[in-house]
Amino acid sequence: MEEIAVIDYGMGNLRSVAKALEHVAPRQCRIRVTSDPDVVRRCARVVFPGQGAAGDCMQALGATGLADAIREVVHTRPFLGICMGMQVLVGHSEENQGTACLGIFPGEVRYFGDAFERHAQGQHLKIPHMGWNRIHQLHPHPLWTGVAQDSYFYFVHSYYVDPAQPEVVAGVTEYGIEFCSVIATGNVFAMQCHPEKSAGTGLRLLENFCRWEGTESA
C-alpha cells in the first residue's frame, strides 16, 4: 500500500488536511500523519502543512530531525508545501526578527505591511491577508489539471515568499501587490493558500497531487 506522509511538527490542526487527502486519494493509498523523520523518508509522497510563526516552526523541525528529512525528500519524491510549509522552504524569513529557514530555494519571506508601504500606492489593506483570492497560473503543471485559470483559493497569512529565482514561481496573487503564491520545480509544488479549505478546486488539486509522479512537466 502506498503511503502519503502529512508532516506533524506539533503546531496547527492537521485534521482538515488529512481528511481532505483521505477523501481524494486512491483506495490503495494510506494517509500517515507523522512526526517521525524515518516515516517521512519511507512514504511515497509528502505533504508539509504548517501554521504559526516561522521561528517556532524551524525550532520544532530542528528538534525532531524533520528538517533534515524534508531536505532529503524534496529531491526524491512528490512534495506539497502548504502555507508555512511553503514559506520555510526558502532561505530566510523576516518573521521573529529574522529566521533562518530550510534553504531549499534561495529567497526571502517578507512582511506584507512593509510591501504595502513601498508599493501599494496608499492602499490600506488588512493584515493578515485572509479569505478567498485568485491564483493566476504562470505555466502548466500536472497539479493545475482541471483547475481553471484564476481560480479562488483560501488564504490566511501576513508574510509572503519572494523567491530569488523567478523561474520557480508557478502562480501569483494580487493583494495590494502581486506576490508569489505558488512555487513549483522538480518534485516540489508549494502553495501559500490552503487547498484543504478551498472547496472543490482545492480538492481537485490535492487529488492531482495524489496521482502526480513528481516531475514538473504537464
C-alpha positions in Angstrom: 0.0 0.0 0.0 1.3 3.4 -1.0 1.6 5.9 1.9 1.4 9.7 1.9 3.1 11.4 4.9 1.5 14.5 6.4 4.2 16.2 8.5 3.3 17.0 12.0 5.8 19.3 13.8 3.5 19.9 16.7 1.7 23.1 15.6 -1.6 23.6 13.9 -4.6 21.4 13.2 -3.8 18.8 10.6 -7.1 17.1 10.7 -8.6 19.1 7.8 -5.5 18.3 5.6 -5.6 14.6 6.4 -9.3 14.3 5.9 -9.1 16.1 2.5 -6.4 13.8 1.4 -8.3 10.7 2.5 -11.3 12.0 0.5 -9.4 12.3 -2.8 -6.6 9.7 -2.5 -6.8 6.4 -4.4 -8.1 3.5 -2.4 -4.6 1.9 -2.3 -3.2 5.0 -0.5 -2.8 5.4 3.2 -2.5 8.8 4.8 0.1 8.9 7.7 0.1 12.0 10.0 3.6 11.7 11.5 6.4 13.5 13.3 8.8 10.6 12.7 11.6 11.6 10.2 12.1 7.9 9.2 8.4 7.5 8.3 8.6 10.7 6.2 11.6 9.2 4.4 9.7 6.0 3.7 6.5 7.4 2.3 5.9 7.7 -1.4 4.6 11.3 -1.2 5.0 14.0 1.4 2.7 16.9 2.4 4.1 19.6 4.6 1.3 21.8 6.0 2.1 24.5 8.6 0.7 27.2 10.8 2.1 29.6 13.3 5.4 31.6 13.3 8.5 30.8 11.2 10.8 30.8 14.3 8.7 28.2 16.2 8.3 26.1 13.1 12.1 25.9 12.4 12.8 25.2 16.1 10.4 22.3 16.1 11.7 20.9 12.7 15.3 21.0 14.1 14.4 19.4 17.4 12.6 16.5 15.8 15.0 15.8 12.9 12.3 16.7 10.4 14.4 19.5 8.9 16.9 17.0 7.5 14.2 14.6 6.4 12.5 17.4 4.4 15.7 18.5 2.8 16.2 14.9 1.6 12.7 14.0 0.4 12.1 17.2 -1.7 14.7 15.7 -4.2 13.4 12.2 -4.3 9.5 12.2 -4.3 6.4 14.4 -4.8 6.3 17.0 -2.2 3.5 19.5 -1.4 4.1 22.5 0.9 1.1 24.4 2.3 1.2 27.9 3.9 4.1 27.8 6.4 5.1 24.6 4.7 5.8 26.8 1.7 7.5 29.7 3.5 10.2 27.8 5.3 11.4 26.2 2.1 13.3 29.4 1.3 16.5 30.6 2.9 15.3 33.3 5.3 12.2 34.9 6.8 11.7 38.4 8.2 9.4 36.9 10.9 10.5 36.8 14.5 13.2 39.4 13.9 14.7 37.2 11.3 14.6 33.4 11.0 17.0 31.1 9.0 14.8 28.6 7.1 15.4 25.3 5.3 17.3 26.9 2.4 15.9 24.6 -0.3 15.2 27.7 -2.5 17.1 31.0 -2.3 14.7 33.7 -1.3 13.2 35.8 1.5 9.8 35.7 3.3 8.7 39.3 3.6 6.1 41.1 5.7 3.0 42.4 3.8 2.9 45.7 5.7 6.3 46.7 4.5 5.5 45.8 1.0 2.3 47.9 1.1 4.2 50.9 2.3 6.7 50.5 -0.6 4.4 49.5 -3.5 0.7 49.6 -2.8 0.3 53.4 -3.5 -1.6 54.3 -0.3 -3.9 51.3 -0.2 -4.9 50.4 3.3 -5.4 46.7 3.3 -5.9 44.4 6.3 -3.1 42.2 7.5 -3.3 39.2 7.6 -4.5 38.6 4.1 -7.4 36.4 4.9 -10.2 34.9 2.8 -10.7 33.9 -0.8 -8.4 35.2 -3.6 -7.4 34.2 -7.1 -4.3 32.4 -8.2 -3.0 33.2 -11.7 -1.2 30.2 -13.1 2.1 31.2 -14.9 2.9 27.9 -16.6 1.4 24.4 -17.0 1.9 21.8 -14.2 0.2 18.5 -13.5 -1.3 19.8 -10.3 -3.2 22.5 -12.3 -5.1 19.8 -14.3 -8.8 20.6 -14.0 -8.1 23.8 -12.1 -9.3 26.8 -14.0 -7.1 29.8 -14.6 -7.6 32.5 -11.8 -9.5 30.0 -9.5 -10.2 31.1 -6.0 -8.3 29.6 -3.0 -8.5 30.3 0.7 -5.6 32.3 2.3 -4.6 33.3 5.8 -1.1 34.9 6.1 0.8 38.1 7.0 4.1 37.2 5.2 4.7 36.2 1.6 7.5 34.4 -0.3 9.8 36.4 -2.5 11.9 33.8 -4.4 15.4 34.8 -5.8 14.7 32.6 -8.9 11.7 33.9 -10.9 11.5 30.7 -12.8 10.3 28.7 -9.8 7.2 30.9 -9.5 4.2 28.9 -10.8 1.3 31.2 -9.5 0.8 34.8 -8.4 -1.9 36.5 -6.4 -2.9 40.2 -6.0 -3.3 41.8 -2.6 -2.0 45.3 -2.7 1.0 43.9 -4.6 1.4 40.9 -6.8 3.1 38.2 -4.8 4.3 34.7 -5.4 1.5 32.3 -4.2 2.8 29.1 -5.7 6.3 27.6 -6.2 6.9 24.6 -8.5 10.1 23.0 -9.7 11.1 19.3 -9.9 9.4 17.3 -7.2 8.2 20.3 -5.3 4.8 22.1 -5.5 4.2 24.6 -2.7 1.3 27.0 -2.1 0.7 29.9 0.3 -3.0 29.1 0.3 -4.9 26.2 2.0 -6.2 23.8 -0.7 -7.8 21.7 2.0 -10.0 24.7 2.8 -10.6 25.7 -0.8 -13.7 23.6 -1.6 -13.9 21.6 -4.9 -11.0 23.4 -6.5 -8.6 22.7 -3.7 -9.8 19.0 -3.5 -9.1 18.7 -7.3 -5.5 20.0 -6.7 -5.0 17.5 -3.9 -6.3 14.7 -6.0 -3.9 15.7 -8.7 -1.0 15.6 -6.1 -2.0 12.1 -5.0 -1.5 10.9 -8.6 1.5 13.0 -9.6 4.7 11.2 -10.2 7.0 14.1 -9.2 8.1 15.7 -12.4 7.2 19.2 -13.3 6.2 18.6 -16.9 2.5 18.6 -17.6 
